[in-house]
């Protein structure tokens, strides 16, 4: 049963991981309106870098689902370092896409005068010609966003897997412990025999035929220790350590007082007695 349940849990986790890690989302991960606002802000910053504070920034054109264009009325001088920083800052501020290609297109021959790629990580970025200004001229700038995110699980996906893993492991161990307790209960007698008596530890009582004798919590703990060591001498220090050290404050003569109380429970039965082994401890004698 355990093996079957474990295989089931493992199968569920594997399926969830596959779904999260292999999911691909088409198109930019930001609404087109937000992308347009971010790119128009970038165009504004480009004009400012050319000391142009009066030209109107034309609306951003969406050429197709993933390609946008910035158009400028006047000639520009473009610095690759500044252009990369402006576009990257504008998109990041708008929480825009992190994977894109920027192309600077010459108005006269429609050729790409300069381009660079941002791929979300420094290792995959392609930014050539830093420090080399493009000559003044008429340019349009197009931004092409990646049509597909990399086939890797996003951070929230890994966190989801981790949470589910912890949850399933917790449920698994709780379920297993419950089964073990049920199994243990089913094969273990609920009472301990002490001569003609039945000692029910979990119910704090002794039963002999129709007679039921109630025990206090401390009497029950002491009785449990003696019942597990019938006809054996138990040293005083061991009894005190097990019964009082972690379960209450031991007052001088407490042990003797509770043993006396237990003696009274069996006073009418000569087959059971508590012997005081002087200087050593006590012994529950069951004939």
Backbone torsions as a table, in degrees:
resi	resn	phi	psi	omega
1	UNK	NA	-46.2	179.5
2	UNK	-57.8	-44.6	-177.9
3	UNK	-63.9	-41.2	-179.9
4	UNK	-63.3	-45.2	179.5
5	UNK	-64.3	-39.7	-179.9
6	UNK	-64.0	-43.1	179.1
7	UNK	-62.6	-38.2	179.0
8	UNK	-63.7	-48.0	179.4
9	UNK	-60.2	-44.6	-180.0
10	UNK	-62.4	-39.0	179.2
11	UNK	-64.1	-42.6	179.6
12	UNK	-62.1	-46.5	-179.5
13	UNK	-63.0	-41.0	179.1
14	UNK	-62.7	-42.7	178.9
15	UNK	-62.9	-45.7	179.2
16	UNK	-61.7	-43.0	179.3
17	UNK	-62.5	-40.7	-179.6
18	UNK	-64.2	-41.3	-179.3
19	UNK	-63.9	-46.7	-177.2
20	UNK	-67.9	-44.5	-173.4
21	UNK	-74.8	-24.0	-175.9
22	UNK	-102.5	-0.8	-178.2
23	UNK	-69.7	133.1	176.6
24	UNK	-120.4	136.8	-179.5
25	UNK	-115.1	124.2	-176.8
26	UNK	-81.1	146.2	173.9
27	UNK	78.5	173.4	179.1
28	UNK	-61.8	149.1	-178.9
29	UNK	-91.3	20.7	176.4
30	UNK	-133.5	148.3	-179.3
31	UNK	-60.4	145.1	-179.0
32	UNK	-54.5	-36.4	-179.1
33	UNK	-62.7	-41.9	178.7
34	UNK	-65.4	-39.7	178.4
35	UNK	-62.7	-42.2	-179.6
36	UNK	-63.1	-42.0	179.1
37	UNK	-63.0	-43.1	-179.3
38	UNK	-63.8	-42.1	-178.7
39	UNK	-72.2	-32.1	177.5
40	UNK	-68.4	-35.5	175.4
41	UNK	-65.5	-38.1	177.2
42	UNK	-63.0	-41.4	178.4
43	UNK	-62.5	-39.6	177.1
44	UNK	-60.3	-44.0	-179.8
45	UNK	-67.7	-33.3	177.4
46	UNK	-64.7	-42.8	177.6
47	UNK	-62.8	-41.0	178.8
48	UNK	-63.7	-35.6	178.5
49	UNK	-66.9	-19.8	175.1
50	UNK	-96.9	13.5	179.3
51	UNK	60.7	30.4	177.6
52	UNK	-104.0	107.7	-177.8
53	UNK	-111.2	5.3	-175.1
54	UNK	-116.0	-26.5	-177.5
55	UNK	-65.4	142.6	177.2
56	UNK	-82.6	135.3	177.4
57	UNK	-82.0	115.6	-179.8
58	UNK	-64.6	156.7	176.4
59	UNK	-60.0	148.0	178.9
60	UNK	-75.3	132.3	179.1
61	UNK	-91.7	134.6	173.1
62	UNK	-99.6	104.7	-175.5
63	UNK	-71.6	-44.1	173.4
64	UNK	-149.1	-165.1	-173.3
65	UNK	-57.9	-34.9	-171.8
66	UNK	-120.9	1.1	-176.8
67	UNK	-118.1	131.1	-179.7
68	UNK	-126.0	154.6	-175.7
69	UNK	-133.0	134.3	172.4
70	UNK	-103.4	126.2	-179.2
71	UNK	-111.8	138.3	179.9
72	UNK	-122.5	137.3	-177.2
73	UNK	-79.8	-31.6	-175.8
74	UNK	-108.7	164.7	178.9
75	UNK	-67.4	151.8	-178.1
76	UNK	-130.9	154.1	164.9
77	UNK	-114.4	121.0	-173.6
78	UNK	-109.2	132.9	175.8
79	UNK	-106.9	119.1	-176.8
80	UNK	-53.8	-41.6	-179.7
81	UNK	-58.4	-47.8	-178.4
82	UNK	-67.2	-40.4	-178.4
83	UNK	-62.8	-45.6	178.7
84	UNK	-59.4	-46.2	-177.5
85	UNK	-65.4	-41.7	-177.7
86	UNK	-65.1	-50.5	-178.0
87	UNK	-64.2	-43.6	-178.3
88	UNK	-63.6	-44.4	-179.9
89	UNK	-64.6	-42.4	-177.9
90	UNK	-63.5	-44.8	-179.5
91	UNK	-70.4	-39.0	178.7
92	UNK	-64.9	-39.6	179.4
93	UNK	-62.8	-33.5	178.8
94	UNK	-91.5	7.0	-176.7
95	UNK	54.1	43.0	-178.9
96	UNK	-83.2	-173.5	-179.0
97	UNK	-59.8	148.5	-179.0
98	UNK	-104.7	-1.9	-178.7
99	UNK	-123.3	111.3	-177.0
100	UNK	-160.4	163.7	176.0
101	UNK	-123.0	131.5	177.7
102	UNK	-107.8	129.9	179.8
103	UNK	-123.1	126.4	174.8
104	UNK	-97.7	117.2	-172.0
105	UNK	-110.9	130.3	178.1
106	UNK	-72.5	129.5	-175.9
107	UNK	-64.2	-33.3	-172.4
108	UNK	-74.5	-48.5	-175.8
109	UNK	-111.4	1.9	178.2
110	UNK	61.2	19.1	177.6
111	UNK	-87.5	152.8	178.3
112	UNK	-78.3	114.7	-179.5
113	UNK	-85.2	-27.5	179.8
114	UNK	-162.1	147.3	177.5
115	UNK	-153.6	156.7	173.4
116	UNK	-151.0	160.5	-177.0
117	UNK	-125.3	133.4	172.7
118	UNK	-113.3	125.5	-174.0
119	UNK	-123.0	22.6	175.0
120	UNK	89.3	-27.0	178.6
121	UNK	-132.0	150.2	-178.8
122	UNK	-59.2	-34.6	-176.6
123	UNK	-65.0	-28.5	-174.9
124	UNK	-102.1	-0.2	179.5
125	UNK	-74.6	141.1	175.9
126	UNK	-124.1	103.2	-177.2
127	UNK	-129.6	89.0	-178.3
128	UNK	-82.7	166.9	168.3
129	UNK	60.7	28.9	176.8
130	UNK	-62.4	139.8	179.9
131	UNK	87.0	-1.5	-179.0
132	UNK	-114.1	110.2	-177.8
133	UNK	-72.0	144.3	171.2
134	UNK	-80.9	142.5	-179.7
135	UNK	-63.4	154.6	179.2
136	UNK	-60.4	136.8	-178.8
137	UNK	-179.7	-176.3	178.9
138	UNK	-91.9	121.0	-178.7
139	UNK	-133.8	149.3	164.5
140	UNK	-117.5	152.5	-179.0
141	UNK	-121.0	124.4	178.0
142	UNK	-112.0	140.5	178.6
143	UNK	-119.1	119.2	178.9
144	UNK	-107.2	117.4	179.4
145	UNK	-88.0	143.8	-179.3
146	UNK	-58.3	134.8	-177.2
147	UNK	-76.6	-18.9	-177.8
148	UNK	-142.3	132.5	173.7
149	UNK	-69.2	153.3	177.0
150	UNK	-57.4	145.2	-176.4
151	UNK	-77.8	59.3	176.7
152	UNK	-130.1	151.4	-177.7
153	UNK	-69.6	133.3	174.5
154	UNK	-69.0	167.7	-176.8
155	UNK	-57.4	-43.1	-178.0
156	UNK	-63.8	-27.2	178.1
157	UNK	-67.8	-43.7	177.3
158	UNK	-64.4	-39.6	177.9
159	UNK	-63.5	-39.5	177.9
160	UNK	-61.7	-44.2	178.5
161	UNK	-61.0	-43.5	-179.3
162	UNK	-62.4	-44.0	179.7
163	UNK	-63.9	-44.3	179.7
164	UNK	-64.8	-37.6	179.3
165	UNK	-62.6	-46.8	178.6
166	UNK	-62.0	-41.7	-179.4
167	UNK	-62.8	-47.3	-179.0
168	UNK	-65.7	-40.3	178.7
169	UNK	-63.3	-41.9	179.6
170	UNK	-62.5	-46.7	179.6
171	UNK	-63.2	-39.8	-178.7
172	UNK	-61.0	-47.4	-178.1
173	UNK	-69.8	-37.4	176.9
174	UNK	-63.5	-42.2	179.4
175	UNK	-65.0	-41.0	-179.5
176	UNK	-66.5	-42.3	178.9
177	UNK	-64.0	-37.7	178.6
178	UNK	-63.4	-43.9	178.7
179	UNK	-62.7	-39.4	179.8
180	UNK	-65.5	-39.4	178.4
181	UNK	-66.2	-41.3	178.4
182	UNK	-63.3	-42.5	-179.9
183	UNK	-64.3	-41.6	-179.1
184	UNK	-65.8	-40.1	179.8
185	UNK	-65.2	-36.3	-176.4
186	UNK	-70.8	-25.7	-177.5
187	UNK	-105.7	-7.6	-178.6
188	UNK	-106.9	134.6	178.5
189	UNK	-64.7	139.6	-179.2
190	UNK	-74.8	-4.2	-179.0
191	UNK	-138.0	165.6	175.8
192	UNK	-115.5	133.4	179.5
193	UNK	-79.0	128.8	172.9
194	UNK	-127.8	90.7	-173.6
195	UNK	60.1	-128.7	179.8
196	UNK	-82.7	2.8	-177.8
197	UNK	-98.6	153.1	171.3
198	UNK	-114.7	122.1	-178.6
199	UNK	-100.7	115.2	179.3
200	UNK	-101.2	96.9	-176.0
201	UNK	-62.5	-44.4	-176.3
202	UNK	-70.3	-16.0	-179.1
203	UNK	-111.8	2.9	177.5
204	UNK	54.0	54.1	-179.8
205	UNK	-156.6	158.8	172.6
206	UNK	-117.0	141.6	179.0
207	UNK	-131.8	131.5	173.7
208	UNK	-133.0	108.9	-175.0
209	UNK	56.3	-116.8	-178.5
210	UNK	-94.5	-1.3	-177.7
211	UNK	-88.2	129.2	177.0
212	UNK	-119.9	127.7	-177.7
213	UNK	-116.9	118.3	179.8
214	UNK	-80.9	145.0	179.0
215	UNK	-122.0	143.5	172.9
216	UNK	-73.5	170.0	-178.6
217	UNK	-59.6	-45.8	-178.8
218	UNK	-69.9	-38.2	175.8
219	UNK	-61.8	-38.8	-179.7
220	UNK	-66.8	-41.4	178.7
221	UNK	-63.1	-42.2	-179.9
222	UNK	-68.3	-40.4	179.2
223	UNK	-65.0	-36.2	178.5
224	UNK	-63.1	-41.6	179.7
225	UNK	-65.3	-45.2	180.0
226	UNK	-67.0	-38.1	-177.7
227	UNK	-66.5	-28.1	178.1
228	UNK	-81.6	-9.4	-179.8
229	UNK	-134.4	49.6	-179.6
230	UNK	-63.5	137.4	-179.7
231	UNK	62.1	25.7	176.0
232	UNK	-126.6	144.2	177.6
233	UNK	-79.2	129.8	177.1
234	UNK	-115.0	124.3	-177.2
235	UNK	-66.9	147.2	-178.5
236	UNK	-56.5	-45.0	-176.6
237	UNK	-64.3	-32.3	177.9
238	UNK	-69.4	-43.3	179.4
239	UNK	-62.0	-47.2	-178.3
240	UNK	-62.5	-41.2	-179.3
241	UNK	-63.1	-46.9	-175.1
242	UNK	-74.7	-34.7	-173.7
243	UNK	-93.2	-35.9	-173.1
244	UNK	-111.4	-27.7	-172.3
245	UNK	-58.5	-45.7	-177.2
246	UNK	-106.5	3.7	-174.0
247	UNK	-130.3	21.8	177.9
248	UNK	146.5	176.1	-178.6
249	UNK	-91.2	129.8	179.4
250	UNK	-89.1	122.7	176.6
251	UNK	-102.6	143.0	-178.7
252	UNK	-50.0	131.6	179.8
253	UNK	75.2	7.8	178.2
254	UNK	-59.9	-42.3	-179.6
255	UNK	-59.9	-47.9	-178.6
256	UNK	-62.9	-37.6	179.8
257	UNK	-63.2	-44.7	-177.6
258	UNK	-74.3	-32.7	174.8
259	UNK	-63.9	-39.0	177.4
260	UNK	-61.9	-39.4	178.1
261	UNK	-64.5	-40.4	179.3
262	UNK	-67.7	-36.7	177.8
263	UNK	-56.7	-40.2	-178.0
264	UNK	-65.8	-27.9	179.4
265	UNK	-65.8	-29.4	-176.4
266	UNK	-111.4	18.6	-172.0
267	UNK	-62.3	-24.6	-178.8
268	UNK	-94.9	6.9	-178.9
269	UNK	-122.5	105.2	-177.5
270	UNK	-71.1	-9.9	-178.3
271	UNK	-82.4	-9.8	-177.5
272	UNK	-128.9	130.0	178.5
273	UNK	-153.4	155.6	177.1
274	UNK	-105.8	117.1	-179.8
275	UNK	-98.4	135.6	175.9
276	UNK	-93.3	110.6	178.2
277	UNK	-87.9	103.0	-169.3
278	UNK	-55.2	127.5	177.3
279	UNK	77.5	-2.2	-176.7
280	UNK	-119.7	-65.6	-177.4
281	UNK	174.9	-141.5	-177.8
282	UNK	-129.2	160.2	179.2
283	UNK	-142.5	127.0	174.1
284	UNK	-87.6	111.6	-178.2
285	UNK	-98.7	122.6	178.6
286	UNK	-120.2	114.5	-178.9
287	UNK	-89.0	NA	NA
